[in-house]
Amino acid sequence: MNHDAYSYITGAIQGTYIGIVTFSSSATTRQAMVRVPENEETLLANLPRSVGGMTCISCGLRRGITVY
């Protein structure tokens, strides 16, 4: 699990909205924007368990913009 993402989610200010996008050679929405802390467990469950692959950062950024 990505400990930085875990810390970000668990330490988010109440009322913050967070979504999760993963990317490699393409991007995928893992979790649409939801409010914390009400949806903290859902967000944590949707964190990727491993990393690897390519790094199409622009794919991730474009997908992240559409999640909002």
C-alpha positions in Angstrom: 0.0 0.0 0.0 1.1 3.5 -0.7 1.8 4.9 2.8 2.0 8.5 1.6 -1.5 8.2 0.1 -2.8 6.5 3.2 -1.4 9.3 5.4 -2.9 11.9 3.1 -6.4 10.3 3.3 -6.3 9.7 7.1 -4.9 13.2 7.8 -7.2 15.1 5.5 -9.1 18.0 6.9 -12.8 17.2 7.5 -14.9 18.1 4.5 -12.1 17.6 2.0 -13.0 15.8 -1.2 -10.6 13.2 -2.5 -10.7 11.0 -5.6 -8.2 8.3 -6.7 -6.7 7.9 -10.2 -4.0 5.4 -11.1 -1.9 5.5 -14.3 0.6 3.5 -16.2 0.4 3.4 -20.0 -3.2 4.7 -19.5 -5.3 6.0 -16.6 -8.1 4.5 -14.6 -10.5 6.1 -12.1 -10.4 4.0 -8.9 -12.7 6.3 -6.8 -14.7 9.3 -7.8 -14.5 12.3 -5.6 -16.0 11.7 -2.1 -15.9 13.6 1.1 -13.7 12.7 4.0 -13.9 11.5 6.7 -17.3 10.0 5.9 -15.8 7.9 3.1 -12.3 7.3 4.5 -12.7 3.5 4.5 -13.9 3.4 0.9 -11.0 5.5 -0.2 -8.5 3.3 1.7 -10.0 0.2 0.2 -9.5 1.7 -3.3 -5.8 2.5 -2.9 -3.7 0.4 -5.2 -1.8 -2.4 -3.4 1.3 -2.3 -5.7 3.1 -0.1 -8.2 4.7 -0.7 -11.5 4.4 -0.2 -15.2 4.9 2.8 -17.3 4.4 6.4 -16.2 2.1 8.3 -18.5 1.8 11.2 -16.1 -0.2 13.2 -18.5 -2.8 10.4 -18.7 -3.1 10.5 -14.9 -3.5 14.3 -14.9 -6.1 14.3 -17.7 -8.1 11.5 -15.9 -7.8 13.4 -12.6 -9.3 16.5 -14.1 -12.3 14.5 -15.3 -12.9 12.9 -11.9 -13.9 16.2 -10.4 
